Amino acid sequence: MLVSSREDAGSKTLREAIEQASDSHEPIWIRFASDMTIKLNSQIRVPSNVTIDGRDQQVKLLDYGLGIYNSENVIVTHLTIDGRLRTFSQAINIANFSHTIWINHLDLSRFSDRLVNVKNGATDVTLSWIRFHDDNKVMLLNNITSNNLFEHYDRDSQARVTLHHNYFFNTVQRNPRAQFGTFHLYNNVLENWDFYGMSFSLEARALVEGNIFVNLSQRPCNEPDFFPTVEGVNVSYCNYIASAPARSTLKNGESDQQRYNETKDLYGYTHDAKAFLKVRDNLYLADAREVLEDYNAHQVPVPPYCYDYEHSSAALLDRVRRFAGNVPGDTKESLNSETCSRE
């Protein structure tokens, strides 16, 4: 199916193509006829068995992005999605038991809510070669919707998410913030966060390996005057830049420790505020400092798949900087990696 119109809706538009996919219940491969910028008036909801493929063109979505709800077998690749800080929405929202989702080679920026959510029973999600930039609360892997922190533990602890070769640049925090599920983060680059890098808590089980953290304590602040938030609190984190390198991650469990302490007796928690972590081969450059360390590492499962793995190095840093995002070409051609890594 070929998209040739730059309009929000109507004939030959992206929205029409996805609506037709929803009606047909057959696998649909959506391509674009030319370079185009599409100003969306609302989020587009993506049904099952849909591939949105922007390769060979430069395709940009403005103001709203894509919602993937109760869907399976979805691929989104080679798009730019820019919220322009105009809407309280997300670039990619994966929720409501969606599964088998691959998000690849996107350029995501400037959303007032988050760039990516994976929540509410969503699982088996891969996020790869994405450039996240110029955003505040970048990514949430599971979220808390009750004063009882573990009310939805049975649902959300089933989440499985892999992040690899992503570039988080000039962000504030949540690169990502992860709770409850099983997560594998390898060969990602975090550079110049303003508040903190990653966060893990509430019995997330995370293998964090081969990532690179780069931060300068003396650098210009590139934030807007403030980031609008759904809470109505306009915040700038520029004043935290000097201390941000020491927070490559928050301390294990720190993001939820206070609420955990306040509500533990009321709800009788039997789960830990901390995450279960296995940490290896991460590289800290410039002023960045290591925070994460193993904690109940035996609780972190071995990835059930083979995966290309690169030891953290200057060469990996350069490769991710150059190839993450909505860039042309085949990233695989640039890799110098093992064919299969298994713990």
C-alpha positions in Angstrom: 0.0 0.0 0.0 1.5 3.3 -1.1 1.0 6.6 0.7 1.2 9.6 -1.7 -0.7 12.3 0.2 0.7 14.6 2.8 -2.7 15.4 4.3 -3.8 14.2 7.7 -6.7 12.2 6.4 -8.4 11.3 3.1 -7.4 9.5 -0.1 -3.9 8.0 -0.3 -3.0 9.3 3.2 -1.2 7.3 6.0 -4.3 7.5 8.1 -6.4 6.0 5.3 -3.9 3.2 4.7 -3.9 2.2 8.4 -7.7 2.4 8.5 -7.9 0.0 5.5 -5.5 -2.3 7.2 -7.7 -2.4 10.3 -10.8 -3.2 8.2 -9.1 -5.9 6.0 -7.6 -8.0 8.9 -4.8 -9.0 6.4 -1.1 -8.2 6.7 -0.4 -4.8 5.2 3.0 -3.3 4.1 2.8 0.5 3.9 5.4 2.5 1.9 5.7 6.1 0.9 5.8 7.5 -2.6 8.1 10.4 -1.9 9.6 12.5 0.9 6.8 14.1 2.9 6.0 15.9 6.1 2.5 15.0 7.6 1.0 17.2 10.3 -1.3 14.9 12.2 -4.4 16.2 14.0 -4.6 13.2 16.3 -2.8 10.0 17.1 -3.0 7.2 14.5 -3.8 3.8 16.0 -2.0 0.9 14.3 -3.8 -2.5 14.2 -2.2 -6.0 14.0 -0.1 -7.2 11.1 1.0 -3.8 9.8 4.4 -2.7 8.7 5.0 1.1 8.3 8.2 1.4 6.3 9.7 4.8 5.5 12.9 3.5 3.9 14.1 5.2 0.7 12.2 8.4 1.6 12.4 11.0 4.3 9.0 10.9 6.1 8.2 13.1 9.1 5.1 13.1 11.3 4.4 16.2 13.3 2.6 16.8 16.6 1.2 13.3 17.1 2.5 9.8 16.6 1.4 6.2 16.7 -0.7 4.2 19.2 -0.3 0.4 19.2 -3.1 -1.0 21.4 -4.0 -4.7 21.7 -2.1 -5.3 18.5 0.5 -7.9 17.4 3.1 -8.2 14.6 3.7 -4.5 14.1 6.9 -3.1 12.5 7.6 0.7 12.4 10.8 1.7 10.7 12.6 4.8 9.2 10.3 7.6 10.3 10.9 11.0 12.1 8.3 11.9 14.6 8.5 15.4 16.2 5.9 16.5 18.7 7.1 20.1 18.7 6.0 20.2 22.4 2.5 21.0 21.2 0.5 18.0 22.4 0.2 15.9 25.5 0.8 12.7 23.6 3.5 10.2 22.8 5.6 9.5 19.7 5.0 5.7 20.1 2.6 4.4 22.7 2.6 0.5 23.0 0.0 -0.7 25.4 -2.9 -2.9 26.3 -1.4 -6.4 25.7 0.2 -5.5 22.4 3.0 -8.0 21.6 5.6 -8.9 19.0 6.4 -5.2 18.1 9.6 -4.0 16.4 10.4 -0.2 16.4 13.5 0.5 14.4 15.5 3.5 13.0 13.3 6.3 14.1 14.1 9.9 15.0 11.9 10.9 18.0 11.9 14.3 19.8 9.9 16.9 21.6 6.8 15.3 23.1 5.3 16.7 26.2 4.3 13.3 27.6 6.9 10.7 26.5 8.6 9.5 23.4 7.9 5.8 24.0 5.7 3.9 26.4 5.6 0.1 26.8 2.9 -0.6 29.4 -0.4 -2.2 30.4 0.5 -5.8 29.5 2.5 -5.1 26.4 5.4 -7.5 25.8 7.9 -8.8 23.3 9.0 -5.4 22.1 12.3 -4.5 20.5 13.5 -0.9 20.2 16.6 -0.6 18.0 18.7 2.1 16.3 16.5 4.9 17.5 17.6 8.5 18.1 15.9 10.0 21.1 16.6 13.6 21.6 15.5 17.0 23.0 12.9 15.5 25.3 12.2 15.4 29.0 10.7 12.1 30.2 11.8 9.9 27.3 10.7 6.4 27.9 8.6 4.5 30.4 8.7 0.7 30.6 5.6 -0.1 32.7 3.9 2.5 34.8 2.2 2.8 38.2 -1.5 3.6 38.1 -2.4 3.0 41.8 -1.2 3.9 45.3 -0.6 0.2 45.6 2.6 0.0 43.6 2.2 -3.7 42.9 -1.5 -3.8 42.1 -0.8 -4.8 38.5 2.4 -6.8 39.1 1.1 -10.0 37.6 0.2 -8.3 34.4 3.2 -6.0 34.1 5.9 -8.4 35.3 5.3 -10.4 32.1 6.7 -7.6 29.9 9.8 -8.4 27.9 11.6 -5.5 26.2 14.9 -5.3 24.4 16.7 -2.0 23.7 19.9 -2.0 21.6 22.0 0.5 19.6 19.8 3.4 20.5 21.1 6.9 20.9 19.8 9.1 23.7 21.1 12.6 23.2 20.3 15.9 24.9 17.5 14.4 27.0 16.6 15.0 30.6 15.7 11.7 32.2 14.1 8.2 31.8 16.4 6.7 29.2 14.5 4.5 30.2 12.7 4.3 33.5 11.9 0.6 33.9 9.7 -1.3 36.4 8.4 -4.8 37.0 9.3 -6.6 33.7 12.3 -8.3 32.1 14.6 -5.9 30.1 17.7 -6.3 28.1 19.7 -3.1 27.3 22.8 -3.5 25.3 25.0 -1.3 23.1 23.0 1.9 23.7 24.6 5.3 24.0 23.4 8.0 26.5 25.0 11.4 26.0 24.5 14.7 27.9 21.4 14.0 29.9 20.4 16.9 32.1 19.0 15.1 35.2 19.7 11.4 35.2 20.2 8.6 32.7 18.5 5.3 33.4 16.3 4.1 36.3 15.4 0.6 37.5 13.1 -0.3 40.3 10.2 -2.5 41.7 11.7 -5.9 40.8 12.5 -5.1 37.2 14.9 -7.8 35.9 17.4 -6.1 33.8 20.6 -7.2 32.0 22.5 -3.9 31.3 25.6 -4.6 29.2 27.9 -2.9 26.7 26.3 0.5 27.0 28.2 3.8 26.8 27.5 6.8 29.1 29.0 10.2 28.1 28.3 13.5 29.9 30.0 16.8 30.4 29.4 18.7 33.6 30.2 22.0 31.9 28.2 22.5 28.7 25.5 24.8 27.4 21.9 23.9 28.3 19.9 23.1 25.1 16.5 22.8 26.8 13.6 25.1 25.9 12.5 27.6 28.6 10.5 24.8 30.1 9.0 21.5 29.2 5.2 21.5 29.5 4.0 18.5 31.5 0.6 16.8 31.9 0.8 17.7 35.6 0.8 21.4 34.7 4.2 22.0 36.2 6.6 23.7 33.8 10.1 22.6 34.7 13.6 23.2 33.4 16.5 21.0 34.5 19.4 23.2 33.4 20.5 23.8 36.9 21.2 20.0 37.3 23.7 19.8 34.5 26.8 20.1 36.8 25.7 17.1 38.9 24.1 15.0 36.1 27.2 13.0 35.2 27.2 11.4 38.6 23.6 10.1 37.9 24.3 8.0 34.8 21.6 6.0 36.5 19.6 6.6 39.7 20.5 4.3 42.5 18.7 1.0 42.3 15.1 1.5 43.4 15.6 5.3 44.1 12.8 6.4 41.8 10.1 4.6 43.8 11.7 4.2 47.2 9.9 7.0 48.9 6.4 5.9 47.8 7.4 2.3 48.6 8.3 3.3 52.2 5.1 5.3 52.6 2.7 2.6 51.4 4.5 -0.6 52.4 2.7 -1.1 55.7 -0.7 -0.2 54.2 -0.5 -2.8 51.3 1.9 -5.3 52.9 4.3 -5.5 50.0 6.2 -8.8 49.6 8.2 -7.5 46.6 11.4 -5.4 46.6 11.7 -1.7 45.8 14.9 -2.5 44.1 15.4 -4.1 40.6 17.3 -7.3 40.0 20.3 -6.3 38.0 23.1 -7.9 36.1 25.6 -5.3 34.9 28.7 -5.7 32.8 31.0 -4.1 30.2 29.5 -0.6 30.3 31.7 2.3 29.5 31.7 5.8 31.2 33.3 8.7 29.4 34.1 12.3 30.0 32.5 13.2 33.5 30.0 10.3 33.5 30.2 8.0 36.6 29.1 4.5 37.2 26.2 3.9 39.6 24.6 0.5 38.8 25.9 -2.7 40.2 24.7 -6.3 40.4 21.8 -7.0 42.7 20.4 -10.5 42.9 21.8 -11.1 39.5 20.8 -14.7 39.6 17.2 -13.5 39.2 18.0 -11.9 35.8 17.2 -14.4 33.1 19.5 -15.2 30.2 18.2 -13.7 27.0 16.4 -16.5 25.1 17.8 -15.4 21.8 21.1 -14.9 20.0 22.1 -11.3 19.5 24.9 -9.3 17.9 26.9 -7.8 20.7 29.8 -5.3 20.6 32.1 -4.6 23.5 31.7 -1.0 24.6 34.3 1.1 22.8 35.0 4.4 21.0 34.2 2.6 17.7 30.8 1.6 19.0 30.1 5.1 20.2 30.9 6.5 16.8 28.8 3.9 15.0 25.7 4.6 17.1 26.1 8.3 16.8 26.2 8.0 13.0 23.7 5.3 12.3 21.0 5.6 15.0 17.9 7.5 13.8 16.0 7.9 10.5 19.1 7.4 8.4 19.5 5.7 5.0 21.5 2.6 4.4 21.9 -0.8 6.0 23.4 -0.5 9.5 24.5 -4.2 9.5 27.1 -3.3 6.9 28.8 -1.1 9.4 28.9 -3.6 12.3 32.0 -5.4 13.6 30.3 -7.7 16.0 30.0 -11.2 17.2 27.5 -13.3 15.2 25.8 -14.6 18.3 26.2 -13.8 22.0 24.7 -15.9 24.7 25.3 -15.7 28.4 
